[in-house]
């Protein structure tokens, strides 16, 4: 969900870390950390079977 919002996959317009943080009631730093982890899973899907869930966007 965070990646959808950050990259504009939900409404076509990317949102800032601040905006996504407000949406989930999290700090922008926490959103950045979650985003980095999700991107890592997407880059290396063989090391984590959960990456298939992320790709089902």
C-alpha positions as CSV (number, residue, x, y, z in Angstrom):
1,X,0.0,0.0,0.0
2,X,2.9,2.4,0.8
3,X,4.5,1.8,-2.5
4,X,1.2,2.4,-4.3
5,X,0.8,5.8,-2.6
6,X,4.5,6.8,-2.9
7,X,4.7,6.1,-6.7
8,X,1.2,7.2,-7.6
9,X,-0.1,3.8,-8.5
10,X,-3.4,4.5,-6.7
11,X,-4.4,7.8,-8.3
12,X,-1.6,8.7,-10.7
13,X,0.1,11.2,-8.5
14,X,3.0,10.3,-6.2
15,X,2.8,11.3,-2.6
16,X,5.6,12.5,-0.4
17,X,6.9,10.6,2.6
18,X,5.1,13.2,4.8
19,X,1.8,12.6,3.1
20,X,2.0,8.9,3.3
21,X,3.1,9.1,6.9
22,X,0.0,11.2,7.7
23,X,-2.2,8.7,5.9
24,X,-0.9,5.8,8.1
25,X,-0.2,7.9,11.2
26,X,3.5,7.1,11.0
27,X,6.6,9.3,10.8
28,X,8.1,10.0,7.4
29,X,11.3,8.2,8.6
30,X,9.3,5.0,9.3
31,X,7.6,5.2,5.9
32,X,11.1,5.6,4.3
33,X,12.3,2.4,6.2
34,X,9.2,0.4,5.1
35,X,9.6,1.6,1.5
36,X,13.3,0.7,1.5
37,X,12.5,-2.8,2.8
38,X,9.8,-3.3,0.2
39,X,12.0,-2.1,-2.6
40,X,14.7,-4.5,-1.4
41,X,12.3,-7.4,-1.5
42,X,11.2,-6.4,-5.1
43,X,14.9,-6.3,-6.2
44,X,15.7,-9.7,-4.7
45,X,12.5,-11.8,-4.9
46,X,14.3,-15.1,-4.7
47,X,15.5,-14.3,-1.1
48,X,12.0,-13.7,0.2
49,X,8.8,-15.5,-0.9
50,X,6.8,-12.5,0.4
51,X,7.9,-10.5,-2.6
52,X,5.2,-12.2,-4.6
53,X,2.6,-10.5,-2.5
54,X,4.2,-7.1,-3.2
55,X,4.1,-7.8,-6.9
56,X,0.4,-8.5,-6.9
57,X,-0.4,-4.8,-7.1
